[in-house]
Amino acid sequence: MKIDDAAAHLEALGNPTRLKIYRALVRAGDAGMPVGRLQDKLKIAPSTLSHHIKTLMVVGLISQVREATTLVCHANYDVMRGLLDFLVAECCTGVAECSGAKTAA
């Protein structure tokens, strides 16, 4: 993952409301969560929720699909893993004793 992409993901997650939304979707698993249930669960106004969902979608952290008349949001686990890998890629690279450490691109 490039540093600009990681920064965009972290910026999106840097808002408390977006972080709550993202965590709820991660907990929901592969089934995702309908927007209405997400709104009820987190007590977020519809227009506010829509704004934050759009921000998370733009950076690729979540996706949204229509199932009949329901919009269902899903966490993008590949992007999440890529971000986590990026964050730990340089772990211990400054320590001589640490072997097998990688460098982020």
Backbone hydrogen bonds, N-H to C=O, Kabsch-Sander energy under -0.5 kcal/mol:
donor,donor_aa,acceptor,acceptor_aa,energy
6,A,2,K,-2.3
7,A,3,I,-2.4
8,A,4,D,-2.0
9,H,5,D,-2.3
10,L,6,A,-2.7
11,E,7,A,-2.5
12,A,8,A,-2.2
13,L,9,H,-2.0
14,G,10,L,-0.8
14,G,11,E,-0.7
15,N,12,A,-0.9
19,L,15,N,-2.6
20,K,16,P,-2.1
21,I,17,T,-2.3
22,Y,18,R,-2.8
23,R,19,L,-2.6
24,A,20,K,-2.2
25,L,21,I,-2.1
26,V,22,Y,-2.5
27,R,23,R,-2.4
28,A,24,A,-1.4
29,G,25,L,-0.7
29,G,26,V,-1.0
31,A,28,A,-0.6
32,G,29,G,-1.5
33,M,73,C,-2.3
35,V,71,L,-2.7
38,L,34,P,-2.4
39,Q,35,V,-2.6
40,D,36,G,-2.3
41,K,37,R,-2.9
42,L,38,L,-2.3
43,K,39,Q,-1.5
44,I,39,Q,-1.2
49,L,45,A,-2.9
50,S,46,P,-2.5
51,H,47,S,-1.9
52,H,48,T,-2.2
53,I,49,L,-2.8
54,K,50,S,-2.3
55,T,51,H,-1.8
56,L,52,H,-2.1
57,M,53,I,-2.3
58,V,54,K,-2.5
59,V,55,T,-1.2
60,G,57,M,-1.3
61,L,56,L,-1.8
62,I,56,L,-1.0
63,S,74,H,-2.5
65,V,72,V,-2.7
67,E,65,V,-0.6
67,E,70,T,-3.5
68,A,66,R,-0.6
70,T,67,E,-2.2
72,V,65,V,-3.3
72,V,70,T,-0.5
73,C,33,M,-2.8
74,H,63,S,-2.7
76,N,61,L,-3.1
77,Y,75,A,-1.1
80,M,76,N,-2.0
81,R,77,Y,-2.8
82,G,78,D,-2.2
83,L,79,V,-2.4
84,L,80,M,-2.5
85,D,81,R,-2.9
86,F,82,G,-2.2
87,L,83,L,-2.3
88,V,84,L,-1.7
89,A,85,D,-1.1
91,C,88,V,-1.8
93,T,90,E,-2.0
95,V,92,C,-1.8
96,A,94,G,-0.6
98,C,95,V,-1.0
102,K,89,A,-0.9
